Each structure stands twice: as structure tokens, then as C-alpha cells.
Amino acid sequence: MFCGFSPRARRGMLGCCGVFALASGHARTAHALSLAPPPAPSKLKLALCQMLVNNHDKAANLQTAAAAVAEAAEGGAQLVMLPECWNSPYDSKQFPRWAEAVPASASQATVELHPSTHTLCAAARENGVFLIGGSIPEREGDRVYNTCLVISPDGEIICKHRKMHLFDISVPGGITFRESETLTGGDTLSLFDTPWGRIGVGICYDMRFPQLALLLRQAGAHLLCYPGAFNLTTGPAHWELLGRARAVDNQVFVATPSPARSPPSEPGYKAWGHSTVYSPWGTVLATTEHDAAIIYADVELAEVEAIRAQIPIGAQKRDDLYSVSWHEDL
């Protein structure tokens, strides 16, 4: 039985097969994560869908995503992932125009008001897979978020992660981008349980923050998933480096699905591509170039426990000298 909690709830409780969400407020106090033990890790097959996004036609993107999930399931995947902003252009000025509401439950999702959520729930249910739905621009009131939905094999929304760290950078001679022009950052530590282990979720720029990854590890994650859309400046420099670093730092598997790169003749943001899966040892298990593709990886999540026993950094850290902690509402 899956249990879901509002991202605005003070504390979520994680059941044997459920979702955990902790939200933080303006007044904060340090909180030691206290959760049910994660499921025993075991082997599962991942699929990362590196789909080419149509910057002009949301309906076409919905069809492409649904077809990719079906193909991945046909290929034996049990957990399927889409990239960041798979339904819209990656453009801060365009996010409000493409944003849509996200309903509280799958039963409330309609084709007219929630086309992307409706597509994700239907794709997961029809193919019997867990689906990490990349991210979409989400509107709630007068705010817009960069939001990842996780859908169970029965088509229910079991986790919602709003991108916590907004992509505001300026690299001379490279790229300037400010998500904060139109987006609001999220405040939820997001994990969910599967029969194969516990999974933590971040979005793209969240991967640059080792503190978040460490909190997800401390909460019992065996696999960290970061749907992302690095560009042609940061991608070749940092995409693989950061994925491997988060894997080795936290002794977890890491998966980073990206959009495919649009043709040179098409204006707009250019994604780096190179969707990749990393082992807790920092090994690249599966990857691709920048064209549309689906990559698969068989991952034995029990390797996480073996590597942590061999190199026990979790037990060797100096809690008497430093700490990383989550903060919740007072």
C-alpha cells in the first residue's frame, strides 16, 4: 500500500512500500531523520528515456513520452525515467506559458487540465512500471515550479519533488540562465520505496549539492535519480563528473536521464544528452551520446551495502565535529 504526503506537511512517515516527504519552512530547527528501515535491496532493471523534446507542440511530447515508456517496458524495464522538462522548452521565459496544475491524485487528473500528469499515470499503469516522470513546469496559484512526479505501476502519484536548487548561472563565453526569473524552488526531501529498494529524487541542478545527496543517503536511499538537462557548457565539464561524485560520495547508484539534443538548425537551449547510470564504485554502467535513445541497466542494489561494508565512511564520519541535517517547521 502506498502512502503519499503533501510537500507542505511537516513530517511524512515512510511505510514498508511508500513515499516520504519532509518539507521545510521559514522558521527551522535541525531534524534528525528517523524513518522506517528501507526495503532489502535487490536487482532491478532501469531504463532512461533520452527523448527529443518538441519545443512547439506539447501534445507531440506527450505522445513521444508515452511511446518511450511503452518501449522501455517492452525491453524489460521495471523502473523507467524521463528527462527534465520533457513536455516543454527548457526556457525560463516559457515555463509559465507551458505550466499546468498537478492534481493531488491520479483520479483527479484530466486530459484537459492536467495533460502531462494524465499521460504519466496512464503510461505507468498501462505498462506496469514505476515511472520517474522527469520534470514538468507545474503551476500552483501564482507560482511555477520545476516538478518531478513519481508514478506507481498501478498509476498512482506516490512522490512529488519540486526542484530545490534553481539553475541561476552566468559563465562568460558560455551560458547565462536564470530559472528564478519565473520559477520557485521546492522544499521537499523526496524518497519512495519499491520492492527493490529505496530511491531518492532530485532534479538537475540539485545534483551539484552534495548536502542533499547525503541527506538522501542518510534517509536510506540505494539509488539517486536526477532527471537533468545540462547544456553544452556545463555538460562536457561536469555531467559525468557530478554523477560519479554523488555515486562515490554516498556509495549509491545514480541515474541521470537527459533530453536528446535538438538539431543545430533549431534555436533555443541545447541539452548535453549522455543519459547515464553509475554504480556506487563510480563505474559507468550504461550511457549514450546526444541523440534520442533508451538506455538500460541491470543494477543490483545490494551492492550498496557491500561497498559500504568494505569502505565504511558512514560509520567513520566525525559527527562530533560536523554534521549535515534537515530542517523542519518549528
N, C-alpha and C positions, 0 to 999 in steps of 0.2 A: 504494500500500500504506500503510495507516495504522499508525502505531506508537503504543502507549499506554504511559504510565509511571505508576507508583504515586505518589500525592501525598506519600508518605513517602520517595521516592527523593531522593538528594542532588541529582542533576542529570539532567535529561532532555535528550535530543538531538532536534532537530527535523529531520525529513526533508522532502523536497520536497512531501509531502502528508501531514502527520501532526499530532501533538499534542505540545506542550511543557509540562512542569510542573516548576517549581522549588519545593522545599519548604524551609522554614527551621526551624532547631532552636533550643534554648535557648542554646547556645554558637554565636556567629555571627561571621562575617567578611564584609566587603564583597566583593561578587562583581560583576564587570563582565559583563553579559550578552553571550555570544558564541554566536550562532546562525547557522544556515544562512540565506541571504537568503530573504525571503518570496517567494511566487509573484507573478508580474507581475499587478498589479491590473487588473480588468476589470469589466464590467457584470453585475449580478445583480439579481434581484427578491426583495425581502424581504416577509414577511407577519408582522404582530404580532397575536396572537390575544388579545383582551381578553375573556376568558371569565368568566362569573358562577360563582363557587365555591359549592357546596352545603356548608354548614357541618355537615351531619349525615350525609352519605352519600358515602363515598369512591368507591364503585362508580359512582355517578352522575357524579362528577367525571372519572373515567377515560373514561367514555363521551363526555362533553362535550368533553374534550381530543382524543380520537381523531377525533371528528366535525369539530372545528375544524381539525385538521391536514389532514384529507382535503379540506375545503372550500378551505383556503388553497392546497393543491397543485393543486386543480382550477382555481383562479384564476391559476395560472402561477407561484406562488412556488417558488423554489429553496432558500431558507433560511427556515424557519418558527420562530417564537419563541412560547413560552408565558410566562405571568407568574409572579411569585414566589408560592410556596405555592398552586399551582393545585389541589392534591389534598386540601387540609386547611384548617381555620380558621386565620387568622393570629392566634394566641393562644399566648403563651409557655407557659401552663399546659397547653395542649392538645397541644403539639408531641410530648412523649414518648408520649402515647397514640396518636397518628396516625403516629408514625415507623415506618419499615420499613428493613430492611437493603438495601444496594445491592451487587449481586454484582460480581465482578471483570470479568466479561464477559457479553455478551448471551446466550451459550449456556447460562449458569448461571441466568438469570432464569426464575423460575416464577411462575405466576399466584397461587399460594398464599402464597409467601414474599416475593415482590418484585413486587406487582401494578403499581405505578407504573412501575418500570423496564421491566417486560414490555410495558406499554402503549406507552411511548415508543419502544422498539425496534421493536415491530410497526408503529407508525404511520409511523415514518421509512422502514422497509423497504417497506411496502405502497404508500407514496406516492412513494418515490424522492426524498426531500428530506433535506437537512441539517436537523436539529431541535435547537434550543436549548431544552431541556426545563424552562424556568422554574426553579423550585426546589421541592423536597420536603423534609420532615423525614426525615433519614437517621439510623438507629441503627447505631452500631458499638461493641460492648461496652456499657459503661455510659455512653457519651457520645451526645449527639444533635447533629447538625449541620443547617444550612440549606444544602442541596446542589443544585447545578445539574449535570445531565448533558447532554452533547452527543452526539448520535447521528448516525452517517453514513447515507447513502442505502441502504447495504446492511444497516442495522440494528445496527451495532456501536457500542459505547461508545468514543468517541475522546477524551473530555475529562471531567474531573470537577472542579468548582470548589465548594469549601466557603466560604460567606460569611465573609470575613476579618474585617470590622469589624462587631461586634454592635450592634444598634439599642437602645441604652440612653439614653433621653432623658426629661426632665421639663420640660414647658413649662407654666408656670402659666396656668390658664384654658384650656388646650388639651389636651395629651395627656401621659400618663406611660406608658412602656413599657420593659420590661427583658428583652431576649432572653437576656441572660446568666443569668437565673434558671434556664433549662433547656438553653440551647444552648452549644456550644463553638465558638470561632472557628477558621476554617481557616487554613492557612499556605502556600497554593499560588498561584503566579503562573500564570495559566491562559490558554493560547492554543491555537488549532488552525488548520491550513491548509485551504483549499478551493481549487478551481480558479480562483476569482475573487479570492483574496487571503487575508491573514492576519487572524484575528478574535480579539479578546481578550474575556474574560468576567469580569464582576463581578456582585454581587447587591445591589440596592437601596442600603443604607447605604454600601456600598463606593464608590458614586458621589460621596460627599461628600469623598473623599480624593484630591486631585489627584496625590499622590505615586504612588499605584497606577496611575492612568491614564497618568502619564508613563512609568512602567516598562513598561507595555504598549506604548506608542508606541515606546520605545527598543528593544523586542523585535520591532518590525516590524509592529505591528497597523495595519490600514487602517480597521477598524470595531470599535467597542467596544459590547458588548451588556450592558445592566444590567436583567435582569428585576427589577421592583420592585413595591412596594405602599405608596407614600406615602399619607398619611392626609389628613383634611380640615383639619388644622392646617398641616402642612408642605407638603402638595401644592400648594395655590394660591400659597404663598410661594416655594417652592424647586424644584419638579419641573422646570419648563421652564428655569428659570434655571441649574440644575446641568447639565442635559443640554446646553444650548447652551454653557455654560462649558467642559465637558470636550471638546466638539467643537472649539471655537475654541482652547483652550489647547494641544491636541495635534494639531490640524489633521487630524482623523479624522471619519468618520461615527460617529454614536452612535444606538443604538436602545434604547428604554425601554418594554418591554411591561408593562402593569399588569393586575391583575384588574379586572373591572367592579365597580361599586359595588352593594352589596346594598340592598334596599328599606329605607326608613326604619323600617318596622314590624319589621324583623328586628334583634334585638340583636347586639352584637359590633362588631368592627373595621370601619370604613368606608374602603374604598380610594378614592383620588382619581380613579383611572382616567386618561384622557387619554394613552393609549399614543401614543408619538411617535417619529419618525425625524428626525434633524438632519444637516445637511451640515457639512463642515469649515469652511464660512464662517459657521456658526451659524444657517443658514436652516432653518425648519421645513418639511420635505418632505412629511410626512403626519402627521395626528393625528386624534383623535376626542374625543368627550365622555366621559361616565362609564358609559354603557350597554354591554351586550355588543356587540362588533363585531370585525371583522377589517379591519385597515388594510394597504395595500400601498404599496410604494415601489420604484421602479426607481432603483438607485444605481450610479453609475459610479465605482468605487473608484479609478480612475486620477486622478480629481480631487484626491485626496490629494496625489499627487506634484506636480501642477501648482500647487496652493496653497502647498505647502512651498517650491517654487522661487520663487514670487512674493514670499512673506514668509518668509525663511529663518531662522526663530527657532531651529531645531535646530542650525544652524551658528553662530549668534550668541550662544548661551548662554555664560556665563563659567565654564567648567569649572575655571579657575584660582582661582575664588572660592567656588564652591558646587557641590554635586552631590547627586543622588538615586541611591541604589544598592540593589540587592537583597542580602540576606544569606543565606548557606547554612551548613549544618553545618560545623563545623571537622573 
